[in-house]
């Protein structure tokens, strides 16, 4: 069990921006986790819908409230999930013990991000407890991490501190992307959405040393040409469900392959460029996904 001193703390990280001696302070907020487990313990692991709604969601941080649409939904929905998957929520609390190590590792990642992209912003990271359906996203409150999903996602990095570190780095990739991509999210394609996720994976690799969805590296071995050919055939499809957000799958039939193909295209584009800062900004803005694909030189199997 994690001590209250870890759960209740707001962990502060500073990075020095590359162009100047500007100090950026990044908060890692964990107070919502403390609130959830206070309610959870008082109810002997069976918190009511009313308590979760009033004391966790309504009185929680902006991060929790931004996690409600499509994720937590309501106190009633959260209470039902906690009741159905008690072991997941018992396990999640112990995972907070990894946070101090994550804090130390993130200091270097944020410094590298400042070096790579002078336009980078550094909003807070809120770690919270969700409805067991989302490991991370971004919103107006910054990066939001669903602790219980990150904790159980053992197909990613086996070490929990590494897993949280690379996941937060991936979400920071999304933070740096153009706001226009979010505003135009209804008009997406397999290519565009895969590049959105793939660019975030590239950012994660550049600042943390590894992509978040590292399992896809081994799960796609020997199949990269077939996957790439199918991707090109379906790149303009507006139904992205065969490529993204439909579950992790299995080693024999992996899901979320758009993350991996998008990353391979983004990496090819970045590696080919002579001006890395311009290349990274082009990828983050993603004004013309087809031009990025063409200029990358990526081909199925590469």
Residue frames as qw, qx, qy, qz and C-alpha x, y, z in Angstrom:
[[0.000, 0.888, 0.460, 0.000, 0.00, 0.00, 0.00],
 [0.411, 0.479, -0.025, 0.775, 1.27, 3.43, -0.85],
 [0.313, -0.416, -0.484, 0.704, 1.79, 5.89, 1.98],
 [0.114, 0.893, 0.419, -0.117, -0.32, 9.04, 2.21],
 [0.251, -0.728, 0.218, 0.599, 2.80, 11.15, 1.83],
 [0.272, -0.073, 0.716, 0.639, 3.17, 9.82, -1.71],
 [0.152, 0.577, 0.768, 0.233, -0.51, 9.82, -2.69],
 [0.054, -0.892, -0.392, 0.220, -1.34, 13.24, -1.34],
 [0.382, -0.520, 0.208, 0.735, 1.70, 15.04, -2.58],
 [0.548, 0.830, 0.076, -0.074, 1.89, 17.35, -5.53],
 [0.759, -0.231, 0.295, 0.532, 5.22, 16.49, -7.08],
 [0.220, 0.930, -0.055, -0.288, 7.02, 19.37, -8.69],
 [0.773, 0.041, 0.362, 0.519, 9.42, 19.10, -11.61],
 [0.123, 0.890, -0.094, -0.430, 11.36, 21.90, -13.25],
 [0.774, 0.232, 0.359, 0.468, 13.01, 21.94, -16.61],
 [0.128, -0.652, 0.180, 0.726, 15.22, 24.58, -18.15],
 [0.685, 0.683, 0.224, -0.120, 14.14, 25.51, -21.65],
 [0.789, 0.090, 0.243, 0.558, 16.87, 25.17, -24.25],
 [0.374, 0.695, 0.167, 0.591, 16.75, 28.68, -25.81],
 [0.094, -0.686, 0.234, -0.682, 16.88, 30.53, -22.50],
 [0.209, 0.079, -0.825, 0.518, 17.15, 30.04, -18.75],
 [0.575, -0.269, -0.063, -0.770, 13.37, 29.97, -18.35],
 [0.102, -0.091, 0.938, -0.319, 12.31, 27.60, -15.59],
 [0.622, -0.161, -0.430, -0.635, 9.23, 25.54, -16.36],
 [0.292, -0.178, 0.800, -0.494, 7.52, 23.86, -13.43],
 [0.576, -0.066, -0.657, -0.482, 5.48, 20.76, -14.14],
 [0.528, -0.273, 0.543, -0.593, 3.10, 19.43, -11.52],
 [0.419, -0.061, -0.886, -0.192, 2.22, 15.80, -11.10],
 [0.481, -0.280, 0.253, -0.791, -1.08, 15.87, -9.23],
 [0.369, -0.034, -0.929, -0.008, -2.21, 12.84, -7.28],
 [0.272, -0.056, 0.510, -0.814, -4.82, 14.28, -4.91],
 [0.732, 0.041, -0.213, -0.646, -7.69, 12.61, -6.79],
 [0.651, 0.092, -0.752, 0.048, -6.16, 9.21, -6.07],
 [0.103, 0.063, -0.707, 0.697, -6.03, 10.07, -2.36],
 [0.507, 0.015, 0.166, -0.845, -9.68, 11.15, -2.45],
 [0.751, 0.076, -0.506, -0.416, -10.79, 8.01, -4.26],
 [0.589, 0.040, -0.775, 0.228, -9.07, 5.68, -1.80],
 [0.138, -0.084, 0.549, -0.820, -10.36, 7.60, 1.21],
 [0.692, 0.048, -0.022, -0.720, -13.88, 6.93, -0.07],
 [0.730, 0.186, -0.637, -0.163, -12.96, 3.38, -1.07],
 [0.320, 0.130, -0.808, 0.477, -11.52, 2.50, 2.35],
 [0.331, -0.049, 0.433, -0.837, -14.40, 4.06, 4.28],
 [0.789, 0.135, -0.063, -0.596, -16.79, 1.88, 2.28],
 [0.679, -0.257, 0.687, -0.003, -14.69, -1.30, 2.71],
 [0.233, -0.182, 0.775, 0.559, -13.95, -1.40, -1.00],
 [0.135, 0.510, 0.806, 0.268, -17.58, -0.96, -2.06],
 [0.001, -0.270, -0.143, 0.952, -18.18, 2.78, -2.44],
 [0.378, 0.626, 0.645, -0.220, -21.69, 3.86, -3.35],
 [0.395, 0.552, 0.433, 0.594, -22.61, 5.67, -6.54],
 [0.159, -0.947, -0.233, -0.152, -23.75, 8.68, -4.51],
 [0.573, -0.712, 0.160, 0.373, -20.47, 9.00, -2.61],
 [0.612, 0.003, 0.442, 0.655, -18.36, 8.64, -5.73],
 [0.235, 0.731, 0.421, 0.482, -20.47, 11.22, -7.53],
 [0.256, -0.950, -0.139, -0.113, -20.52, 13.80, -4.72],
 [0.554, -0.768, 0.242, 0.211, -17.13, 13.39, -3.09],
 [0.658, -0.164, 0.507, 0.533, -14.94, 12.13, -5.92],
 [0.409, 0.478, 0.521, 0.576, -16.34, 13.53, -9.17],
 [0.032, -0.912, -0.317, -0.257, -18.17, 16.70, -8.09],
 [0.410, -0.896, 0.134, 0.105, -15.49, 17.73, -5.58],
 [0.836, -0.068, 0.272, 0.472, -12.54, 16.46, -7.60],
 [0.239, -0.481, 0.302, 0.787, -10.06, 18.35, -9.70],
 [0.518, 0.594, -0.158, -0.595, -10.75, 19.64, -13.18],
 [0.150, 0.379, -0.875, -0.260, -8.83, 16.60, -14.40],
 [0.247, 0.179, 0.926, -0.224, -11.39, 14.20, -12.93],
 [0.463, 0.592, 0.370, -0.547, -14.29, 16.14, -14.40],
 [0.397, 0.616, -0.455, -0.505, -12.62, 16.13, -17.81],
 [0.021, 0.206, -0.974, -0.092, -12.28, 12.36, -17.48],
 [0.499, 0.247, 0.635, -0.536, -16.07, 11.99, -17.08],
 [0.689, 0.519, -0.065, -0.502, -17.27, 12.21, -20.72],
 [0.777, 0.419, -0.445, -0.150, -16.76, 8.88, -22.52],
 [0.406, 0.345, -0.768, 0.355, -14.68, 7.53, -19.61],
 [0.047, 0.018, 0.779, -0.625, -15.94, 7.71, -16.01],
 [0.231, -0.447, -0.688, -0.523, -19.46, 8.69, -17.19],
 [0.499, -0.633, -0.058, -0.589, -20.96, 8.98, -13.68],
 [0.301, -0.454, 0.708, -0.449, -20.66, 7.93, -10.06],
 [0.872, 0.047, 0.302, -0.381, -23.12, 5.15, -10.76],
 [0.838, 0.482, -0.257, -0.007, -21.07, 3.78, -13.65],
 [0.223, 0.621, -0.659, 0.361, -17.85, 4.02, -11.64],
 [0.560, -0.332, 0.589, -0.478, -19.37, 2.27, -8.61],
 [0.943, 0.198, 0.093, -0.251, -20.54, -0.57, -10.83],
 [0.681, 0.566, -0.435, 0.163, -17.06, -1.03, -12.32],
 [0.084, -0.564, 0.681, -0.460, -15.40, -0.96, -8.90],
 [0.757, -0.156, 0.453, -0.444, -17.86, -3.60, -7.72],
 [0.931, 0.338, -0.012, -0.135, -17.30, -5.81, -10.75],
 [0.754, 0.439, -0.297, 0.388, -13.49, -5.52, -10.82],
 [0.549, -0.834, 0.050, -0.037, -12.40, -5.09, -7.23],
 [0.842, -0.226, 0.173, 0.459, -8.97, -6.63, -7.77],
 [0.495, 0.577, 0.165, 0.628, -8.10, -3.99, -10.37],
 [0.157, -0.869, 0.003, -0.470, -8.74, -1.19, -7.90],
 [0.779, -0.606, 0.113, 0.117, -6.93, -2.93, -5.06],
 [0.807, 0.080, 0.182, 0.557, -3.90, -3.38, -7.29],
 [0.321, 0.780, 0.143, 0.518, -3.95, 0.22, -8.54],
 [0.393, -0.911, 0.068, -0.102, -3.22, 1.75, -5.16],
 [0.796, -0.398, 0.267, 0.369, 0.04, -0.18, -4.79],
 [0.660, 0.464, 0.261, 0.529, 1.13, 1.17, -8.16],
 [0.037, -0.982, -0.019, -0.183, 1.41, 4.67, -6.72],
 [0.705, -0.590, 0.229, 0.320, 4.66, 3.54, -5.12],
 [0.709, 0.231, 0.337, 0.575, 6.29, 3.90, -8.54],
 [0.180, 0.942, 0.243, 0.143, 5.56, 7.62, -8.77],
 [0.354, -0.847, 0.243, 0.313, 8.75, 8.98, -7.15],
 [0.582, -0.160, 0.603, 0.522, 10.86, 7.10, -9.71],
 [0.406, 0.671, 0.530, 0.322, 8.64, 8.41, -12.51],
 [0.092, -0.981, -0.085, 0.146, 9.14, 11.95, -11.23],
 [0.457, -0.611, 0.441, 0.472, 12.91, 11.66, -11.47],
 [0.527, 0.152, 0.677, 0.491, 12.80, 10.20, -14.98],
 [0.275, 0.829, 0.473, 0.121, 10.37, 12.87, -16.22],
 [0.219, -0.853, 0.100, 0.464, 12.77, 15.68, -15.37],
 [0.354, -0.317, 0.633, 0.612, 15.08, 14.57, -18.15],
 [0.340, 0.473, 0.754, 0.302, 12.21, 13.96, -20.57],
 [0.089, 0.928, 0.331, -0.142, 10.84, 17.47, -20.18],
 [0.261, -0.714, 0.342, 0.552, 14.31, 18.93, -20.67],
 [0.372, -0.020, 0.756, 0.539, 14.70, 16.97, -23.90],
 [0.256, 0.715, 0.641, 0.116, 11.27, 18.13, -25.08],
 [0.055, -0.926, -0.053, 0.369, 12.25, 21.76, -24.48],
 [0.324, -0.483, 0.569, 0.581, 15.42, 21.18, -26.50],
 [0.353, 0.220, 0.816, 0.402, 13.55, 19.54, -29.38],
 [0.040, 0.681, 0.586, 0.438, 10.64, 21.96, -29.65],
 [0.168, 0.050, -0.261, 0.949, 10.98, 25.60, -28.55],
 [0.435, -0.292, -0.230, -0.820, 7.18, 25.91, -28.83],
 [0.497, -0.225, -0.834, 0.083, 6.59, 23.13, -26.30],
 [0.443, -0.565, 0.116, -0.687, 4.20, 23.76, -23.44],
 [0.337, 0.115, -0.866, 0.351, 4.30, 22.02, -20.07],
 [0.601, -0.443, -0.088, -0.660, 0.84, 21.60, -18.51],
 [0.445, -0.409, 0.692, -0.394, 0.33, 19.53, -15.35],
 [0.452, 0.031, -0.872, -0.185, -0.05, 15.77, -15.18],
 [0.610, -0.278, 0.331, -0.664, -3.08, 14.56, -13.21],
 [0.286, 0.065, -0.956, -0.026, -3.06, 10.95, -12.08],
 [0.581, -0.115, 0.235, -0.770, -6.54, 9.80, -11.15],
 [0.303, 0.061, 0.948, -0.075, -8.74, 6.73, -10.85],
 [0.438, 0.172, -0.343, -0.813, -11.12, 6.09, -13.73],
 [0.834, 0.071, 0.251, -0.487, -13.59, 3.46, -14.91],
 [0.652, -0.214, 0.705, 0.181, -10.97, 0.96, -16.06],
 [0.679, 0.577, 0.441, 0.106, -11.27, 2.00, -19.70],
 [0.412, 0.864, -0.061, 0.282, -8.60, 4.64, -20.39],
 [0.783, -0.227, -0.147, 0.560, -4.92, 4.78, -19.54],
 [0.312, -0.432, 0.009, 0.846, -4.39, 8.35, -20.63],
 [0.320, 0.751, 0.458, 0.351, -5.61, 11.34, -22.56],
 [0.281, -0.036, -0.106, 0.953, -5.15, 15.10, -22.70],
 [0.059, -0.804, -0.579, -0.125, -7.53, 17.92, -21.95],
 [0.025, 0.880, 0.001, 0.475, -7.71, 21.52, -20.82],
 [0.626, -0.747, 0.208, -0.085, -6.19, 20.44, -17.51],
 [0.025, -0.686, 0.718, 0.111, -3.17, 18.89, -19.21],
 [0.458, 0.197, -0.856, -0.134, -2.21, 15.22, -19.24],
 [0.729, -0.281, 0.271, -0.563, -4.67, 12.85, -17.55],
 [0.319, 0.295, -0.900, -0.003, -3.56, 9.34, -16.54],
 [0.837, -0.290, -0.110, -0.450, -5.96, 6.57, -15.50],
 [0.214, -0.590, 0.750, -0.210, -3.96, 4.81, -12.80],
 [0.767, -0.056, 0.586, -0.255, -5.91, 1.55, -12.73],
 [0.839, 0.538, 0.040, -0.065, -5.49, 0.97, -16.47],
 [0.307, 0.774, -0.532, 0.154, -1.81, 1.90, -16.51],
 [0.447, -0.492, 0.693, -0.279, -1.26, -0.40, -13.55],
 [0.814, 0.072, 0.553, -0.165, -2.81, -3.46, -15.19],
 [0.682, 0.699, -0.124, -0.176, -1.37, -2.91, -18.69],
 [0.655, -0.505, 0.518, 0.216, 1.41, -5.44, -18.28],
 [0.786, 0.419, 0.354, 0.286, 1.69, -6.00, -22.06],
 [0.231, 0.937, -0.150, 0.213, 3.43, -2.61, -22.19],
 [0.274, 0.578, -0.643, 0.420, 6.67, -2.11, -20.27],
 [0.699, -0.293, -0.647, 0.086, 6.91, -4.74, -17.51],
 [0.372, -0.188, -0.449, 0.790, 8.34, -2.24, -15.02],
 [0.014, -0.815, -0.575, 0.063, 5.55, 0.02, -13.77],
 [0.211, -0.748, 0.032, 0.629, 7.72, 3.13, -13.38],
 [0.219, -0.155, 0.633, 0.727, 8.87, 2.72, -16.99],
 [0.115, 0.523, 0.802, 0.267, 5.29, 2.14, -18.11],
 [0.068, -0.875, -0.388, 0.282, 3.99, 5.34, -16.51],
 [0.284, -0.584, 0.279, 0.707, 7.03, 7.27, -17.73],
 [0.182, 0.008, 0.710, 0.680, 6.59, 6.31, -21.39],
 [0.044, 0.667, 0.736, 0.110, 2.80, 6.71, -21.21],
 [0.121, -0.852, -0.204, 0.466, 3.12, 10.25, -19.87],
 [0.244, -0.405, 0.472, 0.744, 5.72, 11.00, -22.55],
 [0.170, 0.343, 0.797, 0.467, 3.26, 9.77, -25.21],
 [0.025, -0.822, -0.563, 0.082, 0.49, 11.98, -23.86],
 [0.214, -0.720, 0.074, 0.657, 2.86, 14.95, -23.83],
 [0.261, 0.011, 0.666, 0.699, 3.26, 14.33, -27.55],
 [0.034, 0.667, 0.699, 0.253, -0.46, 14.96, -27.89],
 [0.221, -0.808, -0.265, 0.479, -0.18, 18.12, -25.78],
 [0.242, -0.491, 0.338, 0.766, 2.24, 19.60, -28.30],
 [0.300, 0.331, 0.753, 0.484, 0.06, 18.79, -31.33],
 [0.090, -0.166, -0.224, -0.956, -1.90, 21.48, -33.13],
 [0.347, 0.246, 0.583, -0.692, -5.21, 22.43, -31.53],
 [0.542, 0.331, -0.308, -0.709, -6.69, 22.29, -35.03],
 [0.331, 0.113, -0.926, -0.140, -6.31, 18.50, -35.01],
 [0.041, 0.259, 0.836, -0.482, -8.61, 18.22, -32.00],
 [0.364, 0.420, 0.178, -0.812, -11.08, 20.72, -33.43],
 [0.583, 0.378, -0.453, -0.559, -11.25, 18.73, -36.67],
 [0.269, -0.254, 0.919, -0.137, -11.37, 15.32, -35.00],
 [0.700, 0.341, 0.491, -0.390, -14.69, 14.38, -36.63],
 [0.690, 0.685, -0.149, -0.181, -13.08, 14.60, -40.08],
 [0.344, -0.614, 0.702, 0.111, -10.44, 11.95, -39.69],
 [0.832, 0.352, -0.372, -0.212, -9.14, 9.01, -41.66],
 [0.957, -0.211, -0.038, 0.197, -7.09, 5.94, -40.89],
 [0.642, 0.382, -0.122, 0.653, -3.97, 7.75, -42.13],
 [0.062, -0.715, 0.122, -0.686, -4.59, 10.98, -40.26],
 [0.715, -0.616, 0.086, -0.319, -5.53, 9.40, -36.94],
 [0.949, -0.076, -0.069, 0.298, -2.70, 6.89, -37.14],
 [0.486, 0.480, -0.164, 0.712, -0.26, 9.74, -37.68],
 [0.362, -0.745, 0.099, -0.551, -1.73, 11.64, -34.74],
 [0.873, -0.468, 0.120, -0.066, -1.02, 8.65, -32.50],
 [0.887, 0.190, -0.028, 0.420, 2.21, 7.76, -34.28],
 [0.249, 0.704, -0.189, 0.638, 3.65, 11.25, -33.85],
 [0.573, -0.696, 0.206, -0.380, 2.87, 11.05, -30.13],
 [0.969, -0.169, 0.080, 0.158, 4.75, 7.74, -30.07],
 [0.655, 0.488, -0.110, 0.567, 7.70, 9.37, -31.84],
 [0.138, -0.781, 0.225, -0.566, 7.74, 12.18, -29.28],
 [0.838, -0.503, 0.148, -0.152, 7.67, 9.57, -26.51],
 [0.924, 0.102, 0.006, 0.368, 10.66, 7.84, -28.06],
 [0.415, 0.656, -0.130, 0.617, 12.59, 11.07, -28.55],
 [0.218, -0.709, 0.284, -0.608, 12.13, 12.31, -24.98],
 [0.751, -0.446, 0.366, -0.321, 11.88, 9.06, -23.00],
 [0.110, -0.486, 0.850, 0.170, 13.86, 6.63, -25.15],
 [0.101, 0.128, 0.979, 0.124, 10.98, 4.32, -26.06],
 [0.407, -0.274, -0.425, -0.761, 7.49, 4.34, -27.51],
 [0.542, -0.230, 0.467, -0.659, 4.62, 3.67, -25.13],
 [0.918, 0.135, 0.140, -0.346, 3.13, 0.74, -27.05],
 [0.036, -0.625, 0.762, 0.165, 6.39, -1.18, -27.15],
 [0.652, 0.024, 0.747, -0.129, 4.61, -4.55, -27.37],
 [0.705, 0.647, 0.143, -0.253, 3.68, -3.81, -30.99],
 [0.136, 0.739, -0.627, -0.206, 7.35, -3.99, -31.95],
 [0.203, -0.228, 0.952, 0.013, 7.43, -7.72, -31.25],
 [0.561, 0.369, 0.655, -0.347, 3.80, -8.45, -32.07],
 [0.581, 0.734, -0.014, -0.351, 4.28, -7.17, -35.64],
 [0.200, -0.562, 0.738, 0.315, 7.53, -9.03, -36.38],
 [0.280, 0.021, 0.911, 0.300, 7.31, -10.96, -39.63],
 [0.240, 0.656, 0.716, 0.017, 4.06, -9.24, -40.61],
 [0.096, -0.602, -0.047, 0.792, 5.13, -5.66, -41.30],
 [0.004, -0.086, 0.620, 0.780, 4.76, -5.92, -45.07],
 [0.134, -0.473, -0.836, -0.243, 1.24, -7.37, -44.92],
 [0.176, -0.704, -0.486, 0.486, 0.22, -4.81, -42.29],
 [0.117, -0.462, 0.183, 0.860, 1.66, -1.97, -44.36],
 [0.026, -0.130, -0.740, -0.660, -0.06, -3.09, -47.57],
 [0.171, -0.624, -0.762, -0.031, -3.40, -3.28, -45.80],
 [0.204, -0.639, -0.267, 0.692, -2.81, 0.10, -44.21],
 [0.053, -0.240, 0.396, 0.885, -2.20, 1.78, -47.56],
 [0.114, -0.331, -0.812, -0.468, -5.33, 0.18, -48.99],
 [0.307, -0.711, -0.633, 0.017, -7.42, 1.53, -46.10],
 [0.385, -0.104, -0.202, 0.894, -5.58, 4.81, -45.43],
 [0.150, -0.195, -0.185, -0.951, -8.44, 7.00, -46.66],
 [0.417, -0.477, -0.760, -0.143, -11.16, 5.13, -44.78],
 [0.246, -0.560, 0.163, -0.774, -13.13, 7.20, -42.29],
 [0.884, -0.411, -0.069, -0.211, -13.95, 4.12, -40.21],
 [0.198, 0.687, -0.642, 0.278, -10.81, 3.78, -38.09],
 [0.781, -0.420, 0.283, -0.366, -12.01, 0.97, -35.83],
 [0.977, 0.143, -0.101, 0.120, -9.89, -1.72, -37.49],
 [0.599, 0.474, -0.282, 0.580, -6.76, 0.28, -36.72],
 [0.108, 0.324, -0.429, 0.836, -7.33, 2.25, -33.54],
 [0.360, -0.212, 0.384, -0.824, -9.13, 2.25, -30.19],
 [0.827, -0.074, -0.312, -0.462, -10.60, -1.24, -30.40],
 [0.875, -0.440, 0.186, -0.078, -8.51, -2.96, -27.75],
 [0.243, -0.704, 0.639, 0.191, -5.00, -4.30, -27.36],
 [0.824, 0.350, -0.366, -0.255, -5.72, -7.63, -29.05],
 [0.899, -0.325, 0.278, 0.101, -3.32, -10.57, -28.77],
 [0.303, -0.556, 0.600, 0.489, 0.18, -11.35, -30.06],
 [0.422, 0.205, 0.814, 0.343, -1.46, -13.41, -32.81],
 [0.131, 0.699, 0.535, 0.456, -3.98, -10.68, -33.68],
 [0.311, -0.270, -0.301, 0.860, -2.75, -7.35, -32.30],
 [0.092, 0.871, 0.481, 0.038, -5.05, -4.37, -32.03],
 [0.143, -0.942, 0.013, 0.303, -4.28, -0.66, -32.35],
 [0.761, 0.075, 0.323, 0.558, -1.89, -1.23, -35.24],
 [0.262, 0.885, 0.179, 0.341, -2.43, 2.37, -36.34],
 [0.445, -0.866, 0.192, 0.123, -0.19, 3.44, -33.47],
 [0.715, -0.302, 0.469, 0.420, 2.66, 1.35, -34.86],
 [0.569, 0.488, 0.439, 0.496, 2.25, 2.17, -38.55],
 [0.023, 0.974, 0.133, 0.184, 1.76, 5.86, -37.76],
 [0.534, -0.755, 0.290, 0.245, 4.92, 5.81, -35.68],
 [0.722, -0.016, 0.483, 0.495, 6.91, 4.11, -38.44],
 [0.390, 0.742, 0.337, 0.428, 5.80, 6.77, -40.95],
 [0.207, -0.975, 0.017, -0.075, 6.53, 9.63, -38.54],
 [0.673, -0.549, 0.359, 0.341, 9.94, 8.19, -37.67],
 [0.678, 0.278, 0.440, 0.519, 10.84, 7.77, -41.34],
 [0.186, 0.897, 0.210, 0.340, 9.88, 11.41, -42.00],
 [0.410, -0.899, 0.151, 0.034, 11.84, 12.66, -38.99],
 [0.760, -0.322, 0.398, 0.401, 14.93, 10.56, -39.67],
 [0.611, 0.477, 0.395, 0.493, 15.03, 11.74, -43.28],
 [0.042, 0.974, 0.150, 0.167, 14.84, 15.45, -42.40],
 [0.573, 0.311, -0.278, 0.705, 17.95, 17.58, -42.07],
 [0.142, -0.382, 0.280, -0.869, 16.27, 20.19, -39.83],
 [0.291, -0.240, -0.911, 0.166, 14.86, 18.11, -36.99],
 [0.079, 0.341, 0.487, -0.800, 13.04, 20.96, -35.25],
 [0.423, 0.249, -0.264, -0.831, 11.18, 21.91, -38.42],
 [0.429, -0.002, -0.856, -0.288, 10.41, 18.27, -39.12],
 [0.157, -0.276, -0.846, 0.428, 9.02, 17.70, -35.63],
 [0.234, 0.362, 0.264, -0.863, 6.87, 20.82, -35.84],
 [0.444, 0.165, -0.550, -0.687, 5.55, 19.70, -39.25],
 [0.370, -0.134, -0.919, -0.022, 4.61, 16.37, -37.71],
 [0.049, -0.336, -0.679, 0.651, 2.95, 17.98, -34.71],
 [0.323, 0.345, 0.009, -0.881, 0.95, 20.39, -36.88],
 [0.358, 0.174, 0.905, 0.152, 0.08, 17.62, -39.38],
 [0.354, 0.497, 0.022, -0.792, -1.47, 20.00, -41.88],
 [0.703, 0.420, -0.365, -0.443, -1.25, 17.49, -44.75],
 [0.767, -0.296, 0.561, -0.095, -1.09, 13.82, -43.69],
 [0.882, 0.418, 0.201, 0.086, -0.71, 12.60, -47.28],
 [0.366, 0.842, -0.323, 0.228, 2.26, 14.91, -47.85],
 [0.441, -0.639, 0.599, -0.195, 3.88, 13.58, -44.67],
 [0.894, 0.029, 0.447, -0.029, 3.37, 10.03, -45.91],
 [0.745, 0.647, 0.028, 0.158, 4.80, 10.85, -49.33],
 [0.159, 0.861, -0.401, 0.270, 7.77, 12.81, -48.02],
 [0.689, -0.546, 0.454, -0.146, 8.61, 10.16, -45.43],
 [0.381, 0.492, -0.756, -0.203, 9.65, 7.60, -48.00],
 [0.499, -0.157, 0.776, -0.352, 8.00, 4.93, -45.85],
 [0.593, 0.161, -0.619, -0.490, 6.98, 1.74, -47.59],
 [0.910, -0.272, 0.030, -0.313, 5.25, -1.41, -46.33],
 [0.947, 0.013, -0.184, 0.264, 7.78, -3.62, -44.63],
 [0.422, 0.502, -0.303, 0.691, 10.09, -0.75, -43.70]]
